[in-house]
């Protein structure tokens, strides 16, 4: 999955040449959702009947499809592919912080805390040139960098919600309907903003969109939803080890993007930070209480 989504940064950049960011976002989701929906119908997968399930689909779609995809597609118009991938790579850190402080109240281990601090340091390294050279382009890249941070946060928030609710729905169905809701959201944004008027569908751009539909949506997104239901959330986020490395390499190889000292140091620090966070142990309050209640019994025995 890391390889697929790492390459998606490159194909998104290619698709954005001519095709507006809103068009790219809704095309990959709508086509992917329709196809998955047809497959679900052929397989006669039972659709949920409870209204709360559909509400959950909509909320999850907005938080980790509509907001992240639109913000990411907009920002990648102004920043290099590898840089964007490195900012998005801190998503596992958001996972841990959300589960520790917003949802379950887990306590971070020393390793996890070290990873979070390193991640902040890596982001600071990447942001530093944008602060140092505050010309027009530098300021725009600074805005885009902040936008990417919020995009990664929204993706993590939606992912944690999806896992927390644990809906008893086939992953195929969940993926299809979340993508349909997200696709509708993108279409609305595209119509309201008038982006569809500026879209130019070139052969190269459409091939890039086709990759995003097949591998970014059908394969990658379906696998991601399935993993969220069967694997602990921080472990799912290990794809972030590979994403930035693949994206930086492809951006340098194909788009001839430069790799300066800030990108080199920032990528090394962020990959290490993500590794520490995703391998760190977390302790829930219930586990802490059990350990506290068990300790006196051991001592008295």
C-alpha positions in Angstrom: 0.0 0.0 0.0 2.9 2.3 0.7 4.3 1.9 -2.8 0.8 2.5 -4.4 0.1 5.7 -2.4 3.7 6.8 -2.7 3.4 6.8 -6.5 0.0 8.5 -6.1 1.7 11.8 -5.2 3.5 11.8 -8.5 0.3 10.9 -10.5 -1.6 13.6 -8.7 1.0 16.2 -9.7 0.8 15.0 -13.3 -3.0 15.1 -13.3 -3.1 18.6 -12.0 -1.4 19.9 -15.1 -4.5 21.1 -17.0 -7.1 19.3 -14.9 -8.2 21.4 -11.9 -7.7 20.0 -8.4 -11.4 19.7 -7.8 -11.9 17.7 -11.0 -9.1 15.3 -10.1 -10.4 14.7 -6.6 -14.0 13.9 -7.6 -13.1 11.9 -10.7 -11.0 9.4 -8.8 -13.6 9.0 -6.1 -16.8 8.9 -8.2 -15.4 6.4 -10.8 -13.9 4.3 -8.0 -17.2 4.4 -6.0 -19.4 3.5 -8.9 -17.2 0.5 -9.8 -17.1 -0.8 -6.2 -20.8 -0.3 -5.9 -21.4 -2.4 -9.0 -19.1 -5.2 -7.7 -21.0 -5.1 -4.3 -24.3 -5.5 -6.2 -23.0 -8.4 -8.3 -21.8 -10.1 -5.1 -25.2 -9.3 -3.5 -23.7 -7.8 -0.4 -26.3 -6.7 2.1 -26.7 -2.9 2.4 -27.2 -1.4 5.9 -30.7 -0.3 6.9 -29.9 1.7 10.0 -29.9 5.5 9.4 -27.0 6.0 11.9 -24.8 3.8 9.6 -25.4 6.1 6.7 -24.7 9.1 8.9 -21.4 7.5 9.9 -20.6 6.9 6.2 -21.1 10.6 5.5 -19.1 11.9 8.4 -16.2 9.6 7.7 -16.3 10.5 4.0 -16.1 14.2 4.7 -13.3 13.9 7.3 -11.0 11.6 5.5 -12.0 12.0 1.8 -13.5 15.3 1.0 -11.4 17.7 3.2 -8.0 15.9 2.9 -8.2 15.2 -0.8 -9.3 18.7 -1.8 -6.7 20.4 0.5 -4.0 18.1 -0.7 -4.8 18.5 -4.4 -4.9 22.3 -4.0 -1.6 22.4 -2.1 0.3 20.1 -4.5 -0.1 22.7 -7.2 2.4 24.9 -5.4 4.8 22.5 -3.6 7.1 19.7 -4.8 5.8 16.1 -4.7 8.3 14.9 -2.2 7.7 17.8 0.1 4.0 17.2 0.1 4.5 13.5 0.8 6.8 14.3 3.8 4.2 16.6 5.4 1.5 13.9 4.9 3.9 11.3 6.3 3.3 12.6 9.9 -0.3 11.2 9.8 0.7 8.3 12.2 1.7 10.9 14.7 -1.8 12.5 14.5 -3.2 9.0 15.0 -1.4 8.5 18.2 -2.1 12.0 19.6 -5.8 11.7 18.7 -6.2 8.3 20.4 -4.1 9.4 23.4 -5.8 12.8 24.1 -9.1 12.9 22.3 -10.7 9.4 22.2 -9.4 6.6 24.4 -7.1 8.5 26.8 -4.2 6.3 26.1 -0.9 7.2 27.7 2.1 7.6 25.4 5.2 5.6 26.2 8.7 7.3 26.2 9.3 5.9 22.8 6.1 7.4 21.5 6.7 10.7 23.0 10.2 10.8 21.5 8.7 10.0 18.1 6.2 12.9 18.4 8.9 15.4 19.4 11.1 14.2 16.5 8.2 14.5 14.1 7.7 18.1 15.2 11.4 18.7 14.7 11.2 17.2 11.2 8.3 19.4 10.2 10.3 22.4 11.6 13.2 21.5 9.3 10.9 21.4 6.3 9.2 24.6 7.2 12.3 26.6 7.9 13.1 27.7 4.3 9.6 28.9 4.0 10.0 31.2 7.0 13.6 32.2 6.0 12.7 33.2 2.4 9.3 34.9 2.7 8.9 36.1 -0.8 5.6 35.6 -2.7 6.3 32.0 -3.7 7.8 31.2 -0.2 4.7 32.6 1.5 2.4 30.6 -0.8 4.4 27.4 -0.1 4.1 28.2 3.7 0.4 28.4 3.4 0.3 25.2 1.4 2.5 23.5 4.0 0.1 24.4 6.7 -2.8 23.3 4.5 -1.1 19.9 4.1 -0.7 19.6 7.9 -4.5 20.1 8.3 -5.1 17.7 5.5 -3.1 14.9 7.3 -4.9 15.7 10.6 -8.3 15.4 8.9 -7.3 12.1 7.3 -6.2 10.8 10.7 -9.3 12.0 12.5 -11.6 10.3 10.0 -9.6 7.1 10.2 -9.8 7.0 14.0 -13.6 7.7 13.8 -14.0 4.8 11.3 -12.1 2.4 13.6 -13.9 3.7 16.7 -17.4 3.1 15.3 -16.5 -0.4 14.0 -19.6 -0.7 11.9 -20.8 -4.2 11.1 -20.7 -3.6 7.4 -18.8 -5.3 4.6 -15.6 -3.3 3.9 -16.5 -3.3 0.2 -19.9 -1.7 0.9 -18.4 0.8 3.4 -15.7 1.8 0.9 -18.1 2.2 -1.9 -20.6 4.4 0.0 -18.0 6.5 1.7 -16.4 7.2 -1.7 -19.9 8.0 -3.1 -20.5 10.5 -0.4 -17.0 12.0 -0.9 -17.5 12.1 -4.6 -20.7 14.0 -4.2 -19.0 16.4 -1.9 -16.3 17.1 -4.4 -18.7 17.6 -7.2 -20.6 20.2 -5.1 -17.3 22.0 -4.3 -16.3 21.9 -8.0 -19.7 23.3 -9.1 -19.8 26.0 -6.5 -16.2 27.2 -7.1 -16.6 27.0 -10.9 -13.4 24.9 -11.3 -15.0 22.7 -14.0 -14.9 25.7 -16.4 -11.1 25.7 -16.4 -10.5 21.9 -16.7 -8.6 20.7 -19.8 -8.6 16.9 -20.1 -5.3 15.9 -21.7 -4.3 12.3 -22.5 -1.5 12.5 -19.9 -3.8 13.9 -17.3 -6.5 11.3 -17.9 -4.0 8.5 -17.6 -2.8 9.9 -14.3 -6.4 10.1 -13.1 -7.0 6.5 -14.3 -4.1 5.4 -12.1 -5.5 7.3 -9.1 -8.9 5.6 -9.7 -7.6 2.1 -10.1 -4.8 2.0 -7.6 -5.4 5.0 -5.3 -9.1 4.3 -4.9 -10.1 0.7 -5.8 -7.0 -1.1 -4.5 -5.5 1.3 -1.9 -8.6 2.7 -0.3 -10.3 -0.7 -0.1 -7.2 -2.2 1.5 -7.0 0.7 3.9 -10.7 0.3 5.1 -10.2 -3.4 5.5 -7.0 -2.9 7.6 -8.7 -0.3 9.8 -11.2 -2.9 10.8 -8.7 -5.7 11.5 -5.4 -4.1 12.5 -4.6 -1.6 15.3 -4.8 2.0 13.9 -1.1 3.0 14.5 0.0 -0.2 12.8 -2.1 0.6 9.8 -0.2 3.8 9.5 3.1 2.0 8.8 2.5 2.6 5.1 3.8 6.1 6.0 7.4 4.6 6.2 7.4 4.0 2.4 5.2 6.8 1.1 7.6 9.7 1.5 10.6 7.7 0.2 8.8 6.6 -2.9 7.4 10.1 -3.5 10.7 11.9 -3.1 12.5 9.4 -5.4 9.8 9.6 -8.1 9.6 13.3 -7.9 13.4 13.6 -8.4 13.5 10.9 -11.1 10.6 11.9 -13.3 9.7 15.5 -12.4 13.3 16.5 -11.8 12.4 18.0 -8.4 15.5 19.0 -6.4 16.4 17.4 -3.1 18.0 20.0 -0.9 19.5 19.6 2.6 16.2 20.5 4.2 14.3 17.8 2.4 17.1 15.2 3.1 17.3 15.9 6.8 13.5 16.4 7.2 12.8 13.0 5.5 15.3 11.2 7.6 13.9 12.7 10.9 10.3 12.2 9.9 10.8 8.5 8.9 12.5 7.8 12.2 9.8 9.7 14.1 7.0 7.7 12.4 8.9 4.4 13.1 9.2 5.3 16.8 5.5 6.3 17.0 4.1 3.3 15.2 6.2 0.8 17.2 5.6 2.5 20.6 3.3 0.8 23.2 0.3 2.7 24.4 -1.4 2.1 27.7 -5.1 2.6 28.2 -6.6 3.8 31.5 -8.2 0.3 32.1 -4.8 -1.3 31.6 -3.2 1.0 34.1 -6.0 0.4 36.6 -5.6 -3.4 36.2 -1.8 -3.1 36.7 -2.3 -1.0 39.8 -4.9 -3.5 41.3 -2.7 -6.4 40.4 0.6 -5.1 42.0 -0.5 -5.2 45.7 -1.7 -8.8 45.2 1.8 -9.8 44.0 3.4 -8.0 46.9 1.1 -9.5 49.5 1.6 -13.0 48.0 
